[in-house]
Amino acid sequence: MNWGVFEGLLSGVNKYSTAFGRIWLSLVFIFRLLVYVVAAERVWSDDHKDFDCNTRQPGCTNVCFDHFFPVSHIRLWALQLILVTCPSLLVIMHVAYREAKEQRHRATRGDDCHCIYPNPGKKRGGLWWTYLLSLVFKAGVDVVFLYIFYRFYRNYTLPRVVKCELPPCPNVVDCFISRPTEKNIFTLFMVVTTCICIMLSLVEAAYLIGKRCRECLLTRAGKKHW
């Protein structure tokens, strides 16, 4: 992974975010991405190898593992992190589009011409909507993945022993999950940080809408006074 490029992307996202957005970004980077890369991957690296069932029937262990772990936690978290960070990159792309358009405008009409975007990074017009929709999308992605985790793993926890009677198992067999307590701790940690990220995104969206409504009211009041 090229950390220089990643650092540049993070600095760009941080530059065009509000205070709530900067807190959200720090939370995602430190408490979700780094925990995922440094610790969580290792915890789930032996989930299939150490999933033991008290039978020697060929294929029984694989079938039971597939039934109780339809999708790996790690792969779901990776997909969640990708989807939840993409909207922030779209905001950077929108700002870059504005800057390029402003440069083309100045190149054709000279530096003394009227600016299309005096401050391309200022959240006005289409960029305001892009930023607001990115917040709604990020919160929506996290809510959807919380629901998916809840559907696959009730109460976001793993039992120590699961009973399986799927063919080709000869009867009801007991299967033992590797390090369930440690995995439950990491799962609950990820769930809590995801809930905090959802709250931050919604608070930031409310802040943007409230700020825009206040500006509109002040503008109307100024026109009436004039």
C-alpha positions, 0 to 999 in steps of 0.5 A: 500500500502506498501510504504517501498517496493515502496520506495525500487523499486523507489531507484532501478530505480533511481540508474540505471537511467541517470539524465534524467531518475531521472527527469522523475521518480520524475515527475511521482511520485510527479506530476502524482502518488501523484496527482492521489492518493491524489486529482484526485480520490476524484474529480471523486468519485462523477461523476456518483452520481452527473450526473443529467439529467432533466428527471425522465425516468428510465434508461435515466441517466445511458444510457447517463452517459455511452455514455458520459463517456465510460471509467472513467478518473481515471481508464484510468490514473491508467492503464496508470501509471501501464503500464508506470512504468513497463519498469523501473521495467524490467530494475531492473529485468535485473540488478538483473539477471546479479548480480545473474549470476555473483554470480553463476559464482564466486561460481563455479569458485572462487572469482579470476576468470574473471568477466562476469559483472564487473559492472552489473548495467552498461548499456552495451550489453543487458541491454543497449537495455533493457533500450533503449526499456523501454524508447521507450515503456514508451513514446509510452504508454503515446502517446497512452493514450493521443490519447485515451483521445482525442478520448473519450473527445475532446480537453481533456475538459468536457462541462458543459451541454450535450444533450442526446437523446438515448433510453429510454430517451423520448426526447432530455434531458439536462444532467449536469456534476459534477464539470466540471471546476475542472475536466478540470483543473486536466485533462489538468494538467495530459496532460501537465505532460504526454507531459513533460514525453514523451519529457524526455523519447525521450531526454534520448533515444537520449542521450543514442544513441548519447553517444553510437555513440560517444564511437564507433567513439572514439574506431574506431579512437583509433584503427586507431591511434594504 
